[in-house]
């Protein structure tokens, strides 16, 4: 090899080495840029992000009112989940709590498994006086509350569940329960709700499943952290100053004129009143209700398309109002309801007049029967009012919230122990929450939950295990051996 060839060889080698070096440098720069870009994306993602729930059931999508409660936290709030891993509904609760914590850094969450964290469980049960597992403890400042996981689950009724099977969970209200608990801990006083007594009204201390029993209503309101009391106007001499709302539920005898004067005085000083009045009863409140925008008629509302027994009325579609906006497709059952109509004629409403809003009504196939004792009941044109006929209404004076508020429902059985109808109880809960302006309790509706169960016998289960653990892996192994044999052949 001559000198010229050697020189060209060395030059080619240097060029190759330089090219490889430049390629390595270029690759290093690319990797550095990619790592830098990845770090920037992660940094920006942690500092600025948007959380979305794309699931069909929207189980973790928080209501705006829940977010407003979270924003009011000024100090850390501690949430202890004393939940066993296999508890029914524990995964749904975990999802809701994770979402709450993501929205509010002041929310400190601790997970405690009673079956594993024995020492910590004993410490919690001693400090908070908790007697059983599957509880959620919420602590804020020097106060705490304990809520059960069972109160967050809505189970199917005995009428629809299969015989011998555990009831399915059809709804989950973990967000509603937790937000109500947080709201109760952050406010200084609980709203006070009085139930009128002395005229045969529904009894909030009656636990029997009878038309008079209203204990479940009391339990629901107390679960929403209302202070529920009874009131006898003759003994008290008036509505107490600390009353946030007054409920007259199914009075059976006339209310005396002096008592009505006390009720009128209460309403005139920004009173909040719910009247549940049954058909066929004249309790003497018609003139007072007429003054505040509601007219009662001596009738019953029937609807052949929404009844099972003829005199009951099932409602699943409601008018748009804060009371009913969270009740879409939730059924309320009314028994012989009477019409609740506006006392003002159309066009008479004004800013300083009562604003009437229907809540629930019959369909256009229903009507207000003015002769309910006549058999058979049939629509009489020119005499009966054609549907839709309102059977529940809300009235507000001075829509800015500083005037009286009134809710009138043409039945009192719909929310009691006798029917034990969750929709009716929720309608009354929402009505009282609207009266006292507890908007959080209005907006947070239960989330629908769909549980799928496989009903398998022992033989079917063994066949499934055989197919999953033996047959399918065996087919895959045989196919692999066959392909290996083909390649060698």
LINJOHU-V453534 format. One record per pair of residues at least 12 apart in sequence whose C-alpha atoms are under 8 Angstrom apart, sorted by the first residue. I is the first residue (numbers start at 1). J is the second residue. Records with the same first field share a line. If there is no record, write none. Layout:
I=J / J
This chain:
57=447 / 448 / 449
58=447
59=92 / 96 / 447 / 448
60=95 / 96 / 99
62=99 / 100 / 175
63=443 / 444
64=443
65=439 / 440 / 443 / 444
66=175 / 179 / 440 / 444
67=103
69=179 / 182 / 183 / 440
70=100 / 103 / 104
71=104
72=186
73=106 / 186
74=106
75=106 / 140 / 141
76=106 / 107 / 108 / 140 / 141
77=106 / 107 / 108 / 138 / 139 / 140 / 141
78=107 / 108 / 109 / 110 / 137 / 138 / 139 / 140
79=107 / 108 / 109 / 110 / 136 / 137 / 138 / 139
80=109 / 110 / 111 / 112 / 136 / 137 / 138
81=109 / 110 / 111 / 112 / 134 / 135 / 136 / 137
82=111 / 112 / 113 / 114 / 121 / 133 / 134 / 135 / 136 / 137
83=111 / 112 / 113 / 114 / 133 / 134 / 135 / 136
84=112 / 113 / 114 / 115 / 133 / 134
85=113
87=134
89=149 / 153
90=149
92=172 / 174
93=174
96=174 / 175
97=109
114=133
130=146
134=148 / 149 / 150
135=147 / 148 / 149
136=148 / 149
138=181 / 182
139=185
140=185 / 186
143=185
144=185
145=181 / 185
147=177
149=174
151=177
152=172 / 173 / 174 / 177
153=169 / 170 / 171 / 172 / 173 / 174
154=169 / 170 / 171 / 172 / 173
155=167 / 168 / 169 / 170 / 171
156=168 / 169 / 170
168=451
169=449 / 450 / 451
170=448 / 449 / 450 / 451
171=446 / 447 / 448 / 449 / 450
172=446 / 447 / 448 / 449
173=445 / 446 / 447
174=446
175=444 / 446
176=441 / 444 / 445 / 446
177=224
179=440
180=224 / 225 / 440 / 441
181=224 / 225
184=225
190=225 / 226 / 227
191=225 / 226 / 227 / 243 / 244 / 436
192=226 / 227 / 228 / 229 / 242 / 243 / 244 / 245
193=226 / 227 / 228 / 229 / 243 / 244 / 245 / 246 / 247
194=228 / 229 / 230 / 231 / 243 / 245 / 246 / 247
195=228 / 229 / 230 / 231 / 246 / 247 / 248 / 249
196=230 / 231 / 232 / 233 / 246 / 247 / 248 / 249
197=230 / 231 / 232 / 233 / 248
198=232
199=251 / 252 / 253 / 254 / 255
200=250 / 251 / 252 / 253
201=248 / 249 / 250 / 251 / 252
202=214 / 249 / 250 / 251 / 412
203=215
204=216 / 217 / 218
205=218
207=417
208=417 / 418
209=417 / 418 / 419
210=417 / 418
211=413 / 416 / 417 / 418
212=413 / 416 / 417 / 418
213=416 / 417 / 418
214=415 / 416 / 417
215=416 / 417
216=416 / 417 / 420
217=415 / 416 / 417 / 425 / 429
220=425 / 429
221=429
224=441
233=259 / 262
234=259
237=262
238=259 / 262 / 263 / 266
239=262 / 263 / 266
244=271 / 272 / 435 / 436
245=271 / 272 / 273 / 274 / 432 / 435 / 436
246=272 / 273 / 274
247=273 / 274 / 275 / 276
248=273 / 274 / 275 / 276 / 277
249=274 / 275 / 276 / 277 / 412
250=275 / 276 / 277 / 278 / 411 / 412 / 413
251=277 / 283
252=281 / 282 / 283
253=281 / 282 / 283
254=282 / 283 / 284
255=283 / 284 / 285
256=284
260=285 / 288
264=288
267=404
268=404
269=403 / 404
270=402 / 403 / 404 / 405
271=403 / 404 / 405
272=404 / 405 / 406 / 435 / 436
273=405 / 406 / 407 / 435
274=406 / 407 / 408 / 409 / 431 / 432
275=406 / 407 / 408 / 409
276=408 / 409 / 410 / 411 / 412
277=408 / 409 / 410 / 411 / 412
278=336 / 337 / 338 / 410 / 411 / 412
279=298 / 299 / 300 / 336 / 337 / 338 / 410 / 411
280=298 / 299
290=343
291=343
292=354 / 395 / 406
293=342 / 343 / 344 / 354 / 355 / 356 / 395
294=340 / 341 / 342 / 343 / 344 / 356 / 395 / 408
295=340 / 341 / 342 / 343
296=338 / 339 / 340 / 341
297=338 / 339 / 340
298=338 / 370
299=338 / 339 / 368 / 369 / 370 / 371 / 372
300=336 / 337 / 338 / 339 / 368 / 369 / 370 / 372
301=313 / 336 / 337 / 338 / 339 / 362 / 366 / 367 / 368 / 369 / 389 / 391
302=336 / 337 / 362 / 366 / 367 / 368 / 369
303=362 / 363 / 365 / 366 / 367
304=365 / 366
305=363 / 365 / 366
306=362
311=335 / 336
312=333 / 334 / 335 / 336 / 337
313=333 / 334 / 335 / 336 / 337 / 362
314=331 / 332 / 333 / 334
315=331 / 332 / 333 / 360 / 361 / 362
316=328 / 329 / 330 / 331 / 332
317=329 / 330 / 360
318=359 / 360 / 361
319=358 / 359 / 360
320=359
321=357 / 359
322=434 / 442 / 443
323=359 / 427 / 430 / 431 / 434 / 442
324=359 / 427 / 430
325=442 / 443
326=442 / 443 / 444 / 445
327=423 / 427 / 445
330=423
331=422 / 423 / 424
332=414 / 421 / 422 / 423 / 424 / 427
333=414 / 419 / 421 / 423 / 424
334=411 / 413 / 414 / 424
335=411 / 413 / 414
336=411
337=391 / 410 / 411
338=368 / 391 / 410 / 411
339=368 / 389 / 390 / 391 / 392 / 410
340=389 / 390 / 391 / 392 / 393 / 408 / 409 / 410
341=389 / 390 / 391 / 393
342=356
351=397 / 398 / 399
352=397 / 398
353=397 / 398
354=395 / 396 / 397 / 398
355=395 / 396 / 397 / 399
356=393 / 394 / 395 / 396
357=393 / 394 / 395
358=390 / 391 / 392 / 393 / 394
359=390 / 391 / 392 / 393 / 394
360=390 / 391 / 392 / 393
361=388 / 389 / 390 / 391 / 392
362=387 / 388 / 389 / 390 / 391
363=387 / 388 / 389
364=386 / 387 / 388 / 389
365=386 / 387 / 388
366=386 / 387 / 388 / 389
367=379 / 384 / 385 / 386 / 387 / 388 / 389
368=384 / 385 / 386 / 387 / 389
369=384 / 385
370=383 / 384
391=409 / 410
392=407 / 408 / 409 / 410
393=407 / 408 / 409
394=406 / 407 / 408
395=407
405=435
406=435
407=431 / 435
415=427 / 428
430=442
